């Protein structure tokens, strides 16, 4: 995995797949992440592409919408997590429903950010997930050393 420099010193570079069927929204999410120095390795427009690109690009984190054509986000999350359990998944959706949040976490999502709040919250949530991944990686390294 690549290294990136940050205010905290050298950290593992996070590889992110962004999935949303609305191209302007997908572009805005990617821009927000890139401006924060977060590497977007791939973009997808539906759940089926998300599963295929997650398989090909092996991202550390998938940002995914729920309501999409061909395959919805819930089914895509289930498939991505079954094939690659280490990949973290963050739902970014316009729906503000406790039922959606419960369903998202039940299929393997690590968190849920409303699109309306993405500008204010997304980068901070992604950074927390990045810290979790780094801590998990350090623990794994200690056990294999």
NUMIMAR-259907 format. One line per 3 residues: for each residue x, y, z of N, C-alpha, C. Coordinates in pm, whole numbers, plus 50000, padded with zeros to 5 digits. Each point is the difference from the previous one (the first is absolute). Layout:
! residues N
X Y Z X Y Z X Y Z; ...
//
This chain:
! residues 145
50085 49883 50000 49915 50117 50000 50089 50123 50000; 49958 50106 49932 50079 50121 49989 50004 50077 50130; 50108 50076 50016 50011 50088 50116 49968 50142 49957
49939 50077 50091 49971 50141 49974 50041 50078 50122; 50046 50120 49978 50041 50084 50111 49880 50081 50049; 49989 50015 50129 49891 50079 50057 50053 50077 50120
49913 50078 50062 50039 50075 50120 50041 49905 50111; 49953 49877 49996 50032 49901 50101 50125 49920 49965; 50065 50034 49889 50116 49924 49956 49960 49908 49885
50084 49898 49974 49970 49908 49891 49883 49911 50040; 49904 49988 49910 49885 49914 50022 49975 49920 49874; 49928 49893 50015 49965 49921 49883 49900 50078 49915
50024 50006 49870 49909 50070 49909 49873 49919 49984; 49889 50066 50015 49870 49936 49989 49959 49993 49854; 49951 49884 49957 49953 49981 49862 49848 49993 50004
49934 50094 49930 49854 50013 50010 49933 49978 49865; 49890 49926 50003 49910 49982 49886 49873 50078 50031; 49958 50089 49909 49880 50082 50019 49891 49948 49906
49881 49971 50059 49891 49941 49923 49873 50082 50016; 49952 50057 49890 49873 50074 49998 49953 50009 49856; 49871 49977 49978 49948 50004 49864 49983 50143 49948
50000 50098 50088 49985 50140 49961 50140 50056 49976; 50033 50021 49873 50137 50040 49965 50043 50131 50066; 49918 50105 50003 50043 50123 50069 50028 49977 50149
49919 49918 50065 50024 49969 50142 50129 49921 50014; 50020 49900 49915 50122 49920 50004 50122 50089 49979; 49993 50092 49903 50111 50092 49975 50027 50090 50121
49894 50047 50064 50016 50086 50118 50065 49924 50115; 49957 49875 50022 50061 49918 50105 50148 49977 49971; 50031 49967 49876 50140 49977 49962 50083 50126 50020
49947 50115 49960 50072 50126 50016 50026 50031 50147; 49899 49978 50081 50012 50024 50144 50112 49914 50060; 50003 49874 49961 50103 49909 50051 50138 50039 49948
50009 50026 49871 50130 50035 49940 50055 50128 50059; 49914 50100 50025 50045 50125 50061 50056 49977 50140; 49953 49896 50066 50048 49966 50134 50121 49907 49994
50049 49970 49879 50116 49914 49985 49970 49852 50008; 49875 49963 49982 49959 49860 50006 49995 49946 49858; 50061 49885 49979 50015 49943 49865 49876 49921 49957
49935 50049 49895 49888 49928 49939 50059 49914 49888; 49991 49867 50016 50061 49911 49901 49905 49962 49888; 49869 50018 50024 49904 49960 49900 49863 50058 50034
49915 50011 49897 49863 50045 50017 49907 49900 49932; 49880 49984 50056 49900 49910 49942 49864 50069 50003; 49913 49962 49904 49869 50063 49987 49885 49912 50048
50030 49875 50042 49895 49913 50051 50064 49889 50085; 49916 49925 50067 50048 49896 50089 50078 49890 49930; 49958 49964 49881 50069 49895 49925 50143 50043 49967
50016 50124 49954 50134 50052 49973 50081 50005 50129; 49936 50039 50109 50069 50009 50128 50061 49866 50040; 49924 49894 49986 50050 49866 50034 50118 49964 49910
49985 50024 49871 50107 49967 49905 50125 50083 50027; 49984 50132 50021 50116 50086 50023 50065 49973 50136; 49921 49964 50100 50057 49965 50131 50087 49875 49985
49954 49906 49920 50075 49877 49974 50132 50034 49928; 49993 50089 49901 50117 50034 49919 50100 50091 50071; 49948 50102 50070 50087 50104 50057 50032 49982 50148
49927 49911 50068 50024 49970 50141 50013 50126 50086; 49897 50085 50001 50008 50122 50080 49995 49969 50150; 50052 50094 50078 49991 49988 50146 49861 50042 50046
49940 50094 49925 49871 50058 50036 49914 50018 49876; 49872 49965 50012 49902 50024 49895 49898 50098 50056; 49982 50114 49930 49891 50093 50031 49889 49966 49903
49881 49971 50050 49896 49948 49912 49862 50057 50032; 49926 50029 49895 49861 50042 50012 49914 49874 50012; 49876 50018 50040 49909 49885 50014 49912 49983 49877
49928 50106 49962 49904 49991 49889 50072 50019 49867; 50025 49887 49932 50070 50002 49871 49938 49897 49908; 50016 50020 49868 49948 49902 49905 50087 49873 49997
49948 49898 49939 50066 49871 49975 50018 49919 50129; 50069 50057 50099 50015 49934 50130 50006 50110 50106; 49914 49989 50101 49999 50105 50103 50122 49988 50091
50020 50103 50081 50116 50005 50087 50003 49891 50104; 49884 49962 50055 49997 49894 50102 50055 49869 49945; 49954 49963 49881 50046 49875 49940 50149 50008 49964
50043 50117 49950 50141 50017 49966 50088 49990 50125; 49956 50062 50110 50077 49992 50125 50013 49855 50043; 49888 49927 49997 50001 49859 50041 50102 49921 49917
50001 50022 49870 50092 49926 49913 50145 50042 50022; 50023 50131 50012 50137 50049 50021 50056 49945 50131; 49921 50006 50106 50047 49952 50130 50019 49849 50002
49918 49926 49924 50017 49854 49998 50128 49962 49926; 50037 50076 49897 50120 49971 49923 50126 50059 50062; 49983 50112 50068 50116 50072 50054 49963 50062 50134
49995 49920 50105 49955 50048 50132 50082 50115 50057; 50126 50014 49961 50082 50108 50055 49964 50138 49944; 49931 50003 49887 49960 50128 49942 49893 50064 50087
50023 50125 50035 49902 50077 50077 49901 50063 49902; 49876 50015 50044 49896 50057 49914 49930 50111 50077; 49989 50116 49935 49930 50114 50057 49886 50037 49906
49878 49996 50051 49884 50038 49920 49989 50152 49999; 49982 50056 49881 49976 50143 49983 49867 50010 49925; 49894 50037 50072 49866 49992 49942 49916 50122 50037
49903 50028 49917 49908 50111 50028 49894 49959 50103; 49984 49871 50023 49897 49952 50091 50042 50018 50145; 49911 50053 50079 50026 50025 50142 49905 49913 50081
50024 49870 49993 49907 49906 50061 50075 49903 50090; 49955 49984 50125 50063 49901 50088 49994 49858 49940; 49895 49970 49925 49988 49868 49938 50111 49979 49897
50032 50104 49921 50109 49990 49902 50133 49981 50071; 50021 50072 50107 50124 49987 50076 50014 49859 50055; 49894 49948 50058 50004 49862 50054 50029 49900 49889
49933 50015 49887 50021 49906 49890 50143 50011 49947; 50050 50122 49988 50137 50019 49950 50101 49933 50092; 49986 50019 50130 50095 49937 50093 49980 49848 50004
49878 49954 49980 49977 49855 50003 50065 49928 49882; 50021 50070 49888 50066 49937 49886 50150 50028 49996; 50050 50077 50099 50144 50017 50011 50055 50141 49990
49915 50102 49990 50051 50137 49992 50061 50042 50134; 50106 50078 49993 50068 50050 50119 49935 50127 50053; 49928 50070 49913 49940 50126 50040 49905 50052 49895
49943 50117 50030 49895 50056 49915 50008 50152 50010; 50015 50067 49886 50001 50146 49994 49892 50044 49903; 49919 50096 50043 49898 50054 49909 50069 50090 49897
49954 49992 49876 50059 50084 49895 49992 50147 50038; 49892 50038 50067 49981 50139 50039 50110 50045 50096; 50060 49907 50072 50104 50032 50098 50141 49970 49951
50011 49950 49878 50129 49953 49949 50107 50109 50002; 49966 50121 49960 50099 50107 49995 50062 50024 50137; 49919 49991 50104 50049 50027 50135 50060 49877 50069
49949 49881 49970 50036 49882 50078 50083 49894 49930; 49992 49992 49868 50058 49885 49930 50149 49982 50024; 50078 50105 49985 50145 49985 50014 50035 49955 50142
49934 50055 50101 50028 49960 50139 49966 49854 50023; 49888 49954 49945 49961 49860 50017 50099 49909 49927; 50040 50039 49880 50098 49921 49925 50132 49994 50075
50042 50109 50062 50125 50000 50078 49989 49907 50121; 49883 49995 50064 49983 49907 50113 50009 49855 49952; 49942 49971 49885 50009 49865 49944 50145 49969 49964
50071 50098 49945 50141 49982 49967 50080 49967 50126; 49975 50070 50110 50069 49971 50126 49971 49857 50046; 49874 49958 49987 49962 49864 50038 50078 49898 49916
50008 50024 49871 50074 49909 49911 50147 49995 50040; 50059 50115 50030 50141 50006 50040 50024 49926 50131; 49910 50019 50096 50014 49929 50128 49990 49850 49980
49906 49957 49918 49984 49857 49970 50126 49946 49933; 50058 50080 49911 50122 49958 49930 50117 49988 50097; 50012 50093 50096 50107 49993 50100 49985 49876 50088
49878 49969 50039 49974 49881 50083 50040 49876 49922; 49959 49992 49874 50036 49887 49916 50150 49986 49986; 50070 50114 49983 50146 49998 49986 50067 49947 50125
49949 50037 50117 50058 49952 50126 49984 49850 50015; 49885 49948 49953 49975 49856 50012 50080 49917 49902; 50040 50060 49890 50078 49925 49900 50150 50018 50019
50040 50094 50086 50144 50026 50022 50060 49901 50096
//
